[in-house]
């Protein structure tokens, strides 16, 4: 039996822009080494993945379909993203560790690709992760803290970066380009807003964010909602729009249905003057384009990027109602400084992005070496 396939596993097919962006870049890297007809993606939505990216796809939940594909694979790639974490449960860790073990059992070479480790709070999560990483033929991690954890286990790997740093923007559909052109005619500045449910960011926090943006943004500034994963983002963005509307301001909710590729979203995000965001890849896409950001760090991975790029952060206490006066003073100060010094923050973004892109260039080189 000929082993000529490359099987890719990750959080794909869940309508999460960040993970889909990783997949688009990874497929692009693999296409430089092998034909697209040799790539198989394990996806929650195989038909959608095949349509969007032009590769074969298999249902990630059907072991009866996955095993035969792995038997024909010369490389199994796990990643990228934050797959080995147990923020809500250990199920994610067990699933991805199980796939790595299955691939090895079937004689397939394995690569852990540009991942971020943790948080790992449960004993079973730590055990499964260490076991899977011990079995891997190659390991690349996207941040220093993950590398430190790996070293504490007595394992070695390569420090790279998130693959999305290498993603190239593609042309906007005319429908989206037209909407953005109309906004630019009517407003001096455009600010993108990325929110999501969870992370202890409560309705009270959303109300305070609306009040802070109302007071800090000039009247001729348009705020545009970015739903990067509709199921989790729209409820939070709708709550913000309602609170912002009650203050006499408008949060623009444009039609982005024609955006089918993450590279198009990258183009879109690059047209804004500032991005205020919770989602990691809303920030990465902005910074990659030299756009300054104000982050809302609901997760350590967001904190790391903001710190790395010396970009402002709207600090909050998870799950607790904010003290309105104190919170508003803090956030107003942060937002006002970000707007006043946007050119400085933009320069930092461009400089930091260049360094990240250099590190991310190692990812395709390591894949090529493993396939040689």
WOJOGI-V334426 format. One record per pair of residues at least 24 apart in sequence whose C-alpha atoms are under 7 Angstrom apart, sorted by the first residue. I is the first residue (numbers start at 1). GAP is how many residues later the second one is. If there is no record, write none. Layout:
i={I;I}
gap={GAP;GAP}
This chain:
i={2;3;3;3;4;4;4;4;5;5;5;5;5;5;6;6;6;6;6;6;6;7;7;7;7;7;7;7;8;8;8;8;8;8;9;9;9;9;9;10;10;10;12;12;13;13;13;13;14;15;16;16;17;17;17;18;19;20;21;21;22;22;22;24;25;25;25;29;33;52;52;70;70;70;71;73;74;74;75;75;75;76;76;76;76;76;77;77;77;77;78;78;78;79;79;79;79;80;80;80;81;81;81;82;82;82;84;84;84;85;85;85;85;86;86;86;86;87;90;93;93;93;94;97;97;97;100;101;109;110;110;110;111;111;111;111;112;112;112;112;113;113;113;114;114;114;114;114;114;114;115;115;115;116;116;116;116;117;160;160;160;160;161;161;161;162;163;165;165;165;165;166;166;167;168;169;169;169;169;170;170;170;171;172;172;173;173;176;187;187;187;188;188;189;189;189;189;190;190;190;190;190;190;191;191;191;191;191;191;191;192;192;192;192;192;192;192;192;193;193;193;193;193;193;193;194;194;194;194;194;194;194;194;195;195;195;195;195;195;196;196;196;196;197;197;197;199;199;200;200;201;201;202;204;204;205;205;206;207;207;208;208;210;210;210;212;212;212;216;216;216;223;223;224;224;224;225;225;225;287;287;287;288;288;290;290;290;290;291;291;292;292;292;292;309;309;309;311}
gap={70;69;70;71;34;68;69;70;33;34;67;68;69;70;32;33;34;67;68;69;70;32;33;34;66;68;69;70;32;33;34;68;69;70;32;33;68;69;70;68;69;70;31;32;30;31;32;36;30;214;212;213;211;212;245;263;62;242;143;241;58;141;142;29;138;139;142;335;335;208;209;33;36;38;35;35;34;35;33;34;35;27;32;33;34;35;33;34;35;36;33;34;35;33;34;35;36;33;34;35;33;34;35;33;34;35;33;34;45;32;33;34;35;33;34;35;39;32;35;32;35;36;34;31;32;35;32;31;28;26;27;28;25;26;27;28;24;26;27;28;26;27;28;26;27;28;46;47;48;49;25;26;27;25;26;27;30;29;199;200;202;203;195;198;199;198;197;123;191;192;195;191;194;96;95;94;95;97;98;93;94;97;93;92;95;85;86;80;33;34;35;32;33;31;32;33;84;31;32;33;82;83;84;31;32;33;81;82;83;84;31;32;33;34;80;82;83;84;30;31;32;33;82;83;84;31;32;33;82;83;84;85;88;38;41;42;82;83;84;36;37;40;82;35;36;39;99;119;118;119;117;118;117;117;118;116;117;34;33;36;116;120;30;33;34;116;119;120;116;119;120;28;29;27;28;29;26;27;28;62;63;66;62;65;56;57;59;60;55;58;50;53;54;57;39;40;43;34}
